């Protein structure tokens, strides 16, 4: 043991003699102290028998770079109010050490945050280039917090992506990624993720997202969580899943602003995370915190975008919005009405307030905002109490500006007026004119197909509900039904067909999924004679088909019945009132000469056996015929 210790001492002393400068007693003294420390540690360390040069022990004594004492240059950087004051520090006799150059550049980015012209001039300044070179030479000594701010500042100053100094800072961030605290990673995600994506720094961005995902359990505050979710959640599916789980854990800490941001991020990504939405809804209902006008509007938009229905939340949003109505702008009213229309939530006091707002600002409201309110009313089939005044204002605005609207919006507005039974002949002629509608007849995009479908409905309204209308109308070629690849038979429709086939006894006595020239499809169709017996459909004229079929007229007293299934999505939320679109269907089918047999989902679900379903349909048909005879 003693021999090994003496041998080790001799090796260390030889190394110290070799490394010490000949004429530097101070250096010899310092190395002697290091050698003495190494000797002491070698006597106590279990691994002291391992050989190694003295330089290795010297390097190990300086693991951390201490922050230097505060100097005059620190105050100059903090107090600078002009870029020139910071640039003069370079080569001005000041010694910029460690973080000084980085801090100066960070302060430069703050001063030039809203001056893009000055940024371009700064990049050409020789002193700025010298500052970048100084940062590059000292990059390993820059502290973690300053380093991430430095990267953000370089992006903000629009330093070229190919710049050697920018690449050096990005590489340093990558090397230190494991040692950075999570708050530094969150700062990078919040401030620089978008810039990394735009500038092509994909490797750095991918590594940042990977570390954010792997260390997600370190998140312990709501602000950090929300910042990452908003800024970086959409960049990684797996990270977003982790963040949603963390939101469920920390949702109790969220205030109204955090809840708004989380819902906004989910809406922007169309992520309908039901557990998280339920948790957020619970806290919105249970916590009494006040909701500002902006938060209320954003919440309504997010719920509408996601199509998530929560009655108590909607009731609170409507109740809290009413006091803010006098301060809302026309754009905010239109946006709010549109959000509640998407939710299929008709709150009568709130929608009356929307109508009153429009009437009180009749001179200043713009036509696009008025159109959005009109479309919301049509979707929910809402007519305000001051109906005449409201629609007089609509027609007055349309008379002057209808042609200035986008063609698709013109069709939407006329369709809404048809739903609310307020369309005028001149407005119908404007959209049914060949010069207008020809652009949509040959379109193959989903948007063009949707617009053409609405044109068919407008055409049907002109024919069936406006007997005085003299034309023009859509050509016969446009009325031919088009096969829909995404049309699926619902369980209610399938069960109706099965039950009705059992009553008919013969396949030629009924029609199913009948496409009409009015733009609507009937779930089933039957023909009854004056005695209530089924007649074969193919033998008799069918003017509702495109093209019309059959030649034999209906016998006296015969009735044509149309069965319409009403599914849950066809109704207003928490209501048995049909949405405007389906009210229009029913009106058109009645106007075309049918007796309508309504089959709503809430009645059909109560029928358990085939016998009950058959008896239900018989009763419905008898009632429809009796109502017609009573008229």
C-alpha positions as CSV (number, residue, x, y, z in Angstrom):
1,X,0.0,0.0,0.0
2,X,2.8,2.4,1.0
3,X,4.8,1.5,-2.1
4,X,1.8,2.3,-4.4
5,X,1.3,5.7,-2.7
6,X,5.0,6.6,-3.1
7,X,4.9,5.6,-6.7
8,X,1.8,7.7,-7.3
9,X,3.4,10.8,-5.6
10,X,6.5,10.5,-7.8
11,X,4.4,10.4,-11.0
12,X,2.4,13.5,-9.9
13,X,5.5,15.4,-9.1
14,X,7.2,14.6,-12.4
15,X,4.0,15.8,-14.2
16,X,4.0,19.0,-12.2
17,X,7.6,19.7,-13.0
18,X,7.0,19.1,-16.7
19,X,4.0,21.4,-16.9
20,X,5.3,24.3,-14.7
21,X,6.9,27.3,-16.6
22,X,10.6,27.7,-15.8
23,X,10.4,31.4,-14.8
24,X,7.0,31.4,-13.1
25,X,7.1,30.7,-9.4
26,X,3.4,31.6,-9.2
27,X,2.6,28.9,-11.7
28,X,4.7,26.4,-9.8
29,X,3.0,27.3,-6.6
30,X,-0.5,26.9,-8.2
31,X,0.4,23.5,-9.7
32,X,1.9,22.4,-6.4
33,X,-1.4,23.2,-4.7
34,X,-3.2,21.2,-7.4
35,X,-0.7,18.3,-6.9
36,X,-1.2,18.4,-3.2
37,X,-5.0,18.3,-3.6
38,X,-4.7,15.4,-6.1
39,X,-2.4,13.6,-3.6
40,X,-4.9,14.0,-0.8
41,X,-7.8,12.8,-3.0
42,X,-5.7,9.9,-4.2
43,X,-5.1,8.7,-0.7
44,X,-8.9,8.8,0.1
45,X,-10.5,7.9,-3.2
46,X,-11.2,4.2,-4.0
47,X,-10.2,4.8,-7.6
48,X,-6.9,6.6,-6.8
49,X,-4.8,3.8,-8.3
50,X,-6.0,4.7,-11.8
51,X,-3.3,6.6,-13.8
52,X,-4.0,10.0,-15.4
53,X,-2.2,13.2,-16.3
54,X,-2.3,16.2,-14.0
55,X,-4.1,18.3,-16.7
56,X,-7.1,16.1,-16.3
57,X,-7.3,17.0,-12.6
58,X,-6.8,20.7,-13.4
59,X,-9.8,20.6,-15.9
60,X,-12.0,18.8,-13.4
61,X,-11.5,21.6,-10.8
62,X,-13.5,24.1,-13.0
63,X,-16.8,22.4,-13.8
64,X,-19.0,25.5,-13.6
65,X,-18.3,28.9,-15.0
66,X,-19.2,31.4,-12.3
67,X,-21.1,34.6,-13.1
68,X,-18.7,37.5,-13.1
69,X,-19.2,40.3,-10.7
70,X,-21.5,43.1,-11.9
71,X,-19.6,45.6,-14.0
72,X,-20.3,49.0,-15.5
73,X,-21.0,47.5,-18.9
74,X,-23.9,45.6,-17.4
75,X,-25.6,48.9,-16.4
76,X,-24.9,50.4,-19.8
77,X,-26.6,47.5,-21.6
78,X,-29.7,47.6,-19.3
79,X,-30.1,51.4,-19.6
80,X,-29.6,51.6,-23.4
81,X,-32.5,53.2,-25.2
82,X,-31.0,53.5,-28.7
83,X,-29.2,50.8,-30.8
84,X,-26.2,53.1,-31.3
85,X,-25.5,53.0,-27.5
86,X,-25.2,49.3,-27.6
87,X,-23.2,49.2,-30.8
88,X,-20.7,51.7,-29.4
89,X,-19.8,49.2,-26.7
90,X,-18.1,47.1,-29.3
91,X,-14.6,48.4,-29.7
92,X,-15.3,51.3,-27.4
93,X,-12.8,50.3,-24.8
94,X,-15.3,48.2,-22.9
95,X,-14.3,44.6,-22.1
96,X,-17.3,42.4,-23.1
97,X,-17.0,39.1,-21.3
98,X,-19.1,36.0,-20.9
99,X,-22.7,37.1,-21.3
100,X,-22.2,40.8,-22.2
101,X,-22.2,40.4,-26.0
102,X,-25.3,38.1,-25.8
103,X,-27.1,40.5,-23.5
104,X,-26.3,43.4,-25.8
105,X,-27.8,41.6,-28.7
106,X,-30.9,40.6,-26.7
107,X,-31.4,44.3,-25.8
108,X,-31.0,45.2,-29.5
109,X,-33.8,42.9,-30.5
110,X,-36.1,44.5,-27.9
111,X,-35.3,48.0,-29.1
112,X,-35.9,47.1,-32.7
113,X,-38.9,44.8,-32.2
114,X,-41.2,47.1,-34.2
115,X,-38.7,48.7,-36.6
116,X,-38.2,46.4,-39.6
117,X,-36.4,49.0,-41.6
118,X,-33.8,49.5,-38.8
119,X,-33.3,45.7,-38.6
120,X,-32.2,45.6,-42.3
121,X,-29.7,48.4,-41.7
122,X,-28.4,46.8,-38.5
123,X,-27.5,43.6,-40.3
124,X,-25.2,45.6,-42.6
125,X,-23.5,47.4,-39.7
126,X,-19.8,46.3,-39.1
127,X,-20.2,46.7,-35.4
128,X,-23.1,44.3,-35.4
129,X,-21.1,41.8,-37.3
130,X,-18.3,42.2,-34.8
131,X,-20.8,41.6,-32.0
132,X,-21.9,38.4,-33.7
133,X,-18.3,37.2,-34.0
134,X,-17.7,38.0,-30.3
135,X,-20.8,35.9,-29.4
136,X,-19.6,33.1,-31.5
137,X,-16.2,33.0,-29.8
138,X,-17.8,33.0,-26.3
139,X,-20.8,30.8,-27.0
140,X,-19.7,28.1,-24.6
141,X,-19.6,30.6,-21.7
142,X,-23.1,31.9,-22.2
143,X,-25.5,30.8,-19.5
144,X,-28.5,28.6,-20.3
145,X,-31.2,31.3,-19.8
146,X,-29.3,33.9,-21.8
147,X,-28.6,31.3,-24.5
148,X,-32.3,30.6,-25.2
149,X,-33.1,34.3,-25.2
150,X,-30.2,34.9,-27.6
151,X,-31.6,32.4,-30.1
152,X,-35.0,34.1,-29.9
153,X,-33.4,37.5,-30.5
154,X,-31.4,36.3,-33.5
155,X,-34.7,35.0,-35.0
156,X,-36.4,38.3,-34.2
157,X,-33.6,40.4,-35.8
158,X,-34.0,38.2,-38.9
159,X,-30.4,37.1,-39.1
160,X,-30.0,35.0,-42.3
161,X,-30.6,31.3,-41.8
162,X,-27.3,30.5,-43.4
163,X,-25.4,32.8,-41.0
164,X,-22.5,31.0,-39.3
165,X,-23.2,32.7,-36.0
166,X,-26.9,31.7,-36.0
167,X,-26.0,28.1,-36.8
168,X,-23.4,28.1,-34.0
169,X,-26.1,29.2,-31.5
170,X,-28.5,26.6,-32.7
171,X,-25.9,23.9,-32.5
172,X,-25.0,25.0,-28.9
173,X,-28.7,24.8,-28.0
174,X,-28.8,21.3,-29.4
175,X,-25.8,20.2,-27.4
176,X,-27.2,21.6,-24.2
177,X,-30.7,20.4,-24.7
178,X,-30.5,17.6,-22.1
179,X,-29.1,20.0,-19.4
180,X,-31.7,22.8,-20.0
181,X,-34.4,23.1,-17.5
182,X,-37.9,22.5,-18.6
183,X,-38.8,26.2,-18.3
184,X,-36.0,26.9,-20.9
185,X,-37.5,24.3,-23.2
186,X,-40.9,25.9,-22.8
187,X,-39.5,29.3,-23.5
188,X,-38.0,28.0,-26.8
189,X,-41.3,26.4,-27.8
190,X,-43.2,29.6,-27.0
191,X,-40.9,32.1,-28.6
192,X,-39.0,30.2,-31.3
193,X,-40.9,27.1,-32.5
194,X,-42.6,29.0,-35.3
195,X,-39.3,30.6,-36.4
196,X,-37.6,27.3,-36.5
197,X,-40.3,25.9,-38.7
198,X,-40.2,28.9,-41.1
199,X,-36.4,29.0,-41.3
200,X,-35.9,25.3,-41.9
201,X,-34.3,24.4,-38.6
202,X,-36.1,21.1,-38.6
203,X,-33.5,19.1,-36.7
204,X,-33.4,21.6,-33.8
205,X,-37.2,21.7,-33.8
206,X,-37.6,17.9,-33.9
207,X,-35.1,17.6,-31.0
208,X,-37.0,20.3,-29.0
209,X,-40.3,18.6,-29.5
210,X,-38.8,15.2,-28.5
211,X,-37.4,16.6,-25.2
212,X,-40.7,18.4,-24.5
213,X,-42.6,15.1,-25.0
214,X,-40.1,13.0,-23.0
215,X,-40.0,15.4,-20.0
216,X,-43.7,16.3,-20.0
217,X,-44.1,15.1,-16.4
218,X,-41.9,18.0,-15.3
219,X,-44.6,20.5,-16.1
220,X,-45.9,21.8,-12.8
221,X,-47.7,25.1,-13.7
222,X,-50.7,26.0,-15.9
223,X,-49.0,28.9,-17.7
224,X,-46.1,26.7,-19.0
225,X,-48.5,24.0,-20.0
226,X,-50.8,26.3,-21.9
227,X,-47.9,28.1,-23.6
228,X,-46.5,24.8,-25.0
229,X,-49.9,23.6,-26.0
230,X,-50.7,26.7,-28.0
231,X,-47.3,27.2,-29.6
232,X,-46.0,23.7,-30.2
233,X,-48.9,21.3,-29.6
234,X,-49.9,21.3,-33.3
235,X,-46.4,20.3,-34.4
236,X,-46.4,16.9,-32.8
237,X,-49.4,14.5,-32.3
238,X,-47.7,12.5,-29.5
239,X,-46.7,15.7,-27.7
240,X,-50.3,17.0,-28.0
241,X,-51.6,13.7,-26.4
242,X,-49.2,14.2,-23.5
243,X,-50.2,17.8,-23.1
244,X,-53.9,16.9,-23.0
245,X,-53.3,14.4,-20.3
246,X,-51.4,17.1,-18.3
247,X,-54.3,19.5,-18.8
248,X,-56.6,17.0,-17.2
249,X,-54.3,16.9,-14.2
250,X,-53.8,20.7,-13.9
251,X,-57.2,22.0,-15.1
252,X,-58.2,22.9,-11.6
253,X,-55.4,25.5,-11.6
254,X,-56.6,27.2,-14.8
255,X,-58.1,30.6,-14.8
256,X,-60.6,31.8,-17.4
257,X,-57.8,33.0,-19.7
258,X,-56.0,29.6,-19.6
259,X,-59.3,27.8,-20.3
260,X,-59.9,30.1,-23.3
261,X,-56.4,29.4,-24.7
262,X,-56.7,25.6,-24.3
263,X,-60.2,25.6,-26.0
264,X,-58.8,27.9,-28.7
265,X,-55.9,25.5,-29.4
266,X,-58.2,22.5,-29.5
267,X,-60.6,24.3,-31.9
268,X,-57.7,25.4,-34.2
269,X,-56.5,21.8,-34.5
270,X,-60.1,20.4,-34.6
271,X,-59.2,18.1,-31.7
272,X,-62.4,17.0,-30.0
273,X,-60.9,15.6,-26.8
274,X,-64.1,14.7,-25.0
275,X,-62.6,14.1,-21.5
276,X,-60.8,17.4,-21.6
277,X,-63.8,19.3,-22.9
278,X,-65.9,17.8,-20.2
279,X,-63.4,18.8,-17.5
280,X,-63.2,22.4,-18.9
281,X,-67.0,22.6,-19.1
282,X,-67.3,21.4,-15.5
283,X,-65.0,24.2,-14.2
284,X,-66.6,26.8,-16.3
285,X,-70.0,26.0,-14.7
286,X,-68.8,25.4,-11.2
287,X,-66.3,28.2,-10.7
288,X,-67.7,31.7,-10.2
289,X,-64.9,33.6,-11.8
290,X,-66.0,36.5,-14.0
291,X,-65.8,36.1,-17.8
292,X,-64.9,39.1,-19.9
293,X,-66.6,39.9,-23.2
294,X,-63.6,38.6,-25.2
295,X,-63.4,35.4,-23.3
296,X,-67.2,34.8,-23.7
297,X,-66.9,35.3,-27.5
298,X,-63.8,33.0,-27.8
299,X,-65.5,30.3,-25.7
300,X,-68.6,30.4,-27.9
301,X,-66.5,30.2,-31.0
302,X,-64.4,27.2,-29.7
303,X,-67.5,25.2,-28.6
304,X,-69.1,25.9,-32.0
305,X,-66.0,24.9,-33.9
306,X,-65.7,21.7,-32.0
307,X,-69.5,21.0,-32.0
308,X,-69.4,20.1,-28.3
309,X,-72.7,20.5,-26.6
310,X,-72.9,21.3,-22.9
311,X,-76.2,22.9,-21.9
312,X,-75.1,24.5,-18.7
313,X,-72.1,26.1,-20.4
314,X,-74.3,27.5,-23.1
315,X,-76.8,28.9,-20.6
316,X,-74.0,30.6,-18.7
317,X,-72.5,32.0,-21.9
318,X,-75.9,33.4,-23.1
319,X,-76.7,34.9,-19.6
320,X,-73.2,36.5,-19.3
321,X,-73.3,37.9,-22.9
322,X,-76.6,39.7,-22.5
323,X,-75.3,42.5,-20.3
324,X,-72.4,43.1,-22.8
325,X,-74.8,43.5,-25.8
326,X,-74.6,47.4,-25.8
327,X,-70.8,47.3,-26.0
328,X,-70.6,44.6,-28.8
329,X,-69.6,45.7,-32.3
330,X,-71.5,44.5,-35.3
331,X,-68.7,42.1,-36.2
332,X,-68.8,40.6,-32.7
333,X,-72.5,40.1,-32.8
334,X,-72.2,38.4,-36.2
335,X,-69.5,36.2,-34.9
336,X,-71.4,35.3,-31.7
337,X,-74.6,34.5,-33.6
338,X,-72.7,32.3,-36.0
339,X,-71.1,30.4,-33.1
340,X,-74.5,29.7,-31.4
341,X,-75.9,28.7,-34.8
342,X,-73.2,26.1,-35.2
343,X,-74.1,24.8,-31.7
344,X,-77.8,24.7,-32.7
345,X,-78.5,26.5,-29.5
346,X,-81.4,28.9,-29.7
347,X,-81.6,31.2,-26.7
348,X,-84.6,33.5,-27.4
349,X,-83.5,36.5,-25.3
350,X,-80.0,36.5,-26.8
351,X,-81.2,36.2,-30.4
352,X,-83.8,38.9,-29.8
353,X,-80.9,41.0,-28.5
354,X,-79.0,40.3,-31.7
355,X,-81.9,41.4,-33.9
356,X,-82.3,44.6,-31.8
357,X,-78.6,45.3,-32.1
358,X,-78.9,45.1,-35.9
359,X,-82.0,47.4,-36.0
360,X,-80.3,50.0,-33.7
361,X,-77.3,50.1,-36.0
362,X,-79.2,50.0,-39.2
363,X,-77.2,52.8,-40.8
364,X,-73.7,51.6,-39.8
365,X,-73.9,47.8,-40.0
366,X,-72.1,46.3,-43.0
367,X,-73.8,43.9,-45.4
368,X,-71.4,41.0,-44.6
369,X,-72.2,41.2,-40.9
370,X,-75.9,41.4,-41.6
371,X,-75.6,38.4,-43.9
372,X,-73.9,36.4,-41.1
373,X,-76.7,37.2,-38.7
374,X,-79.3,36.3,-41.3
375,X,-77.6,32.9,-42.0
376,X,-77.6,32.2,-38.2
377,X,-81.3,33.0,-38.0
378,X,-82.1,30.8,-40.9
379,X,-80.1,27.8,-39.6
380,X,-82.1,27.9,-36.3
381,X,-85.4,29.0,-38.1
382,X,-85.6,32.0,-35.9
383,X,-87.9,35.0,-36.6
384,X,-87.5,38.0,-34.4
385,X,-90.4,39.8,-32.8
386,X,-89.8,42.8,-35.0
387,X,-89.8,40.6,-38.1
388,X,-91.1,43.2,-40.5
389,X,-88.5,45.9,-39.6
390,X,-85.7,43.4,-39.6
391,X,-86.4,42.0,-43.0
392,X,-87.2,45.4,-44.5
393,X,-83.6,46.4,-43.5
394,X,-82.3,43.2,-45.1
395,X,-84.1,43.8,-48.4
396,X,-83.0,47.5,-48.4
397,X,-79.4,46.5,-48.0
398,X,-79.6,43.7,-50.6
399,X,-81.3,45.9,-53.2
400,X,-78.3,48.1,-53.4
401,X,-75.4,45.7,-52.7
402,X,-76.5,42.1,-53.5
403,X,-74.5,42.0,-56.8
404,X,-71.4,43.2,-55.0
405,X,-71.3,40.1,-52.8
406,X,-69.3,36.9,-53.6
407,X,-71.5,34.6,-55.7
408,X,-71.4,31.8,-53.2
409,X,-72.5,34.3,-50.5
410,X,-75.3,35.6,-52.7
411,X,-76.7,32.0,-53.0
412,X,-76.3,31.5,-49.2
413,X,-78.3,34.7,-48.5
414,X,-81.1,33.9,-50.9
415,X,-81.3,30.3,-49.5
416,X,-81.6,31.8,-46.0
417,X,-84.4,34.1,-47.1
418,X,-86.2,31.1,-48.7
419,X,-85.9,29.2,-45.4
420,X,-87.5,32.2,-43.5
421,X,-90.0,32.7,-46.3
422,X,-88.8,36.2,-47.0
423,X,-87.4,35.9,-50.6
424,X,-88.6,38.5,-53.1
425,X,-89.0,38.0,-56.8
426,X,-86.2,40.3,-57.9
427,X,-83.8,38.6,-55.5
428,X,-84.8,35.2,-56.9
429,X,-84.3,36.3,-60.4
430,X,-80.8,37.6,-59.6
431,X,-79.5,34.1,-58.6
432,X,-81.6,32.0,-61.0
433,X,-80.5,34.0,-64.0
434,X,-78.4,31.8,-66.5
435,X,-75.6,34.3,-66.4
436,X,-75.2,33.8,-62.7
437,X,-75.9,30.1,-62.1
438,X,-74.0,28.7,-65.1
439,X,-70.7,28.9,-63.2
440,X,-72.0,26.3,-60.6
441,X,-73.6,23.8,-63.0
442,X,-70.4,22.1,-64.1
443,X,-68.4,22.4,-60.9
444,X,-67.0,19.3,-59.3
445,X,-65.7,20.6,-56.0
446,X,-67.6,19.9,-52.8
447,X,-68.2,23.7,-52.4
448,X,-69.7,24.0,-55.9
449,X,-71.9,20.9,-55.3
450,X,-73.1,22.4,-52.0
451,X,-73.9,25.7,-53.8
452,X,-75.7,23.9,-56.6
453,X,-77.8,22.0,-54.0
454,X,-78.9,25.3,-52.5
455,X,-79.7,26.7,-56.0
456,X,-82.0,23.7,-56.4
457,X,-83.8,24.6,-53.1
458,X,-84.1,28.2,-54.2
459,X,-85.5,27.1,-57.6
460,X,-88.0,24.8,-55.7
461,X,-89.1,27.8,-53.5
462,X,-89.6,29.9,-56.6
463,X,-91.8,27.2,-58.3
464,X,-93.7,25.9,-55.2
465,X,-94.0,28.9,-52.9
466,X,-94.1,31.9,-55.3
467,X,-97.0,31.2,-57.8
468,X,-96.6,34.7,-59.2
469,X,-92.9,34.1,-60.1
470,X,-92.4,34.2,-63.9
471,X,-88.8,33.1,-64.2
472,X,-86.1,32.4,-65.0
473,X,-85.6,28.9,-63.5
474,X,-82.8,26.4,-63.6
475,X,-82.6,24.2,-66.8
476,X,-84.1,20.7,-66.7
477,X,-80.6,19.2,-66.9
478,X,-79.7,20.8,-63.5
479,X,-82.7,19.1,-61.8
480,X,-81.6,15.5,-62.4
481,X,-80.5,13.9,-59.1
482,X,-76.8,13.3,-58.7
483,X,-75.6,10.2,-56.9
484,X,-74.0,10.9,-53.6
485,X,-71.1,8.7,-52.7
486,X,-71.1,9.6,-49.0
487,X,-74.8,9.1,-48.5
488,X,-75.4,6.3,-45.9
489,X,-78.5,4.7,-44.7
490,X,-79.1,5.4,-41.0
491,X,-80.4,2.8,-38.6
492,X,-83.7,4.7,-38.4
493,X,-84.1,4.7,-42.2
494,X,-83.3,1.0,-42.4
495,X,-85.8,0.1,-39.7
496,X,-88.5,2.3,-41.4
497,X,-87.9,0.5,-44.7
498,X,-88.2,-2.9,-43.1
499,X,-91.4,-2.0,-41.2
500,X,-93.0,-0.4,-44.2
501,X,-92.1,-3.3,-46.5
502,X,-94.0,-5.6,-44.1
503,X,-97.1,-3.4,-44.4
504,X,-96.9,-3.1,-48.2
505,X,-96.7,-6.8,-49.0
506,X,-95.3,-6.0,-52.5
507,X,-92.1,-4.2,-53.5
508,X,-93.9,-2.2,-56.3
509,X,-96.2,-0.6,-53.9
510,X,-93.6,1.6,-52.3
511,X,-90.5,3.6,-53.1
512,X,-87.4,4.2,-50.9
513,X,-84.7,6.8,-50.9
514,X,-86.6,8.6,-53.7
515,X,-84.6,11.5,-55.2
516,X,-86.8,14.4,-56.3
517,X,-86.3,17.3,-58.7
518,X,-86.7,19.7,-55.8
519,X,-83.2,18.9,-54.3
520,X,-84.6,16.7,-51.5
521,X,-84.7,12.9,-51.1
522,X,-87.8,11.2,-49.6
523,X,-87.1,8.3,-47.2
524,X,-90.1,6.5,-48.5
525,X,-93.1,7.1,-50.7
526,X,-96.5,5.3,-51.0
527,X,-99.8,5.8,-52.8
528,X,-103.2,5.3,-51.2
529,X,-106.5,5.1,-52.9
530,X,-109.8,6.6,-51.6
531,X,-110.3,3.4,-49.5
532,X,-106.9,3.6,-47.9
533,X,-105.4,0.7,-49.9
534,X,-101.9,0.8,-51.3
535,X,-101.5,1.3,-55.1
536,X,-98.5,0.4,-57.3
537,X,-96.4,3.5,-57.8
538,X,-95.0,2.7,-61.3
539,X,-98.4,2.8,-62.9
540,X,-99.2,6.4,-62.1
541,X,-97.7,9.8,-63.1
542,X,-94.9,11.0,-60.8
543,X,-94.3,14.7,-61.5
544,X,-91.8,15.1,-58.6
545,X,-89.2,12.8,-60.3
546,X,-86.6,14.1,-62.7
547,X,-87.5,13.5,-65.4
548,X,-91.2,12.9,-64.5
549,X,-92.3,9.3,-65.1
550,X,-95.6,7.5,-65.7
551,X,-98.6,8.5,-67.8
552,X,-101.7,7.3,-65.9
553,X,-103.3,10.0,-63.8
554,X,-104.0,9.3,-60.1
555,X,-107.5,7.9,-59.4
556,X,-110.0,10.2,-57.7
557,X,-109.4,10.5,-54.0
558,X,-105.9,9.0,-54.2
559,X,-103.3,10.4,-51.8
560,X,-99.5,10.4,-52.2
561,X,-97.7,10.1,-48.9
562,X,-94.0,10.9,-48.2
563,X,-92.2,9.5,-45.1
564,X,-89.5,11.8,-43.7
565,X,-87.2,10.5,-40.9
566,X,-86.0,13.1,-38.5
567,X,-82.7,12.2,-36.8
568,X,-81.3,13.7,-33.7
569,X,-79.0,16.1,-35.6
570,X,-82.0,17.5,-37.5
571,X,-83.3,19.3,-34.4
572,X,-82.2,22.3,-32.4
573,X,-80.2,21.4,-29.3
574,X,-82.4,20.2,-26.4
575,X,-85.5,20.9,-28.5
576,X,-88.1,19.2,-30.7
577,X,-88.0,22.1,-33.2
578,X,-86.5,21.3,-36.6
579,X,-83.6,23.3,-37.9
580,X,-84.4,25.7,-40.7
581,X,-83.1,23.4,-43.5
582,X,-85.5,20.6,-42.5
583,X,-88.4,23.0,-42.1
584,X,-87.8,24.0,-45.7
585,X,-87.8,20.3,-46.7
586,X,-91.2,19.7,-45.1
587,X,-92.7,22.8,-46.7
588,X,-91.5,21.9,-50.2
589,X,-92.8,18.3,-49.9
590,X,-96.2,19.6,-48.8
591,X,-96.3,22.1,-51.6
592,X,-95.4,19.4,-54.1
593,X,-98.7,17.7,-53.3
594,X,-97.6,15.1,-50.7
595,X,-99.0,14.3,-47.4
596,X,-96.1,14.2,-45.0
597,X,-95.7,11.4,-42.5
598,X,-93.1,12.5,-39.9
599,X,-91.0,9.8,-38.2
600,X,-88.9,11.6,-35.5
601,X,-86.2,9.6,-33.7
602,X,-87.6,10.2,-30.2
603,X,-90.9,8.5,-31.1
604,X,-89.4,5.6,-33.0
605,X,-87.0,4.7,-30.2
606,X,-89.9,3.9,-27.9
607,X,-91.1,1.2,-30.3
608,X,-89.7,-2.2,-29.4
609,X,-91.4,-4.8,-31.5
610,X,-92.1,-5.0,-35.3
611,X,-95.8,-5.1,-34.5
612,X,-95.5,-1.8,-32.6
613,X,-93.6,-0.2,-35.5
614,X,-96.2,-1.4,-38.0
615,X,-99.1,-0.1,-35.9
616,X,-97.2,3.2,-35.4
617,X,-96.9,3.7,-39.2
618,X,-100.5,2.8,-39.9
619,X,-101.6,5.3,-37.2
620,X,-99.4,8.0,-38.7
621,X,-100.8,7.5,-42.2
622,X,-104.4,7.6,-40.9
623,X,-103.7,10.9,-39.1
624,X,-102.1,12.5,-42.1
625,X,-105.1,11.5,-44.3
626,X,-107.6,12.7,-41.7
627,X,-105.8,16.1,-41.3
628,X,-106.0,16.5,-45.1
629,X,-109.7,15.7,-45.2
630,X,-110.4,18.0,-42.3
631,X,-109.0,20.9,-44.3
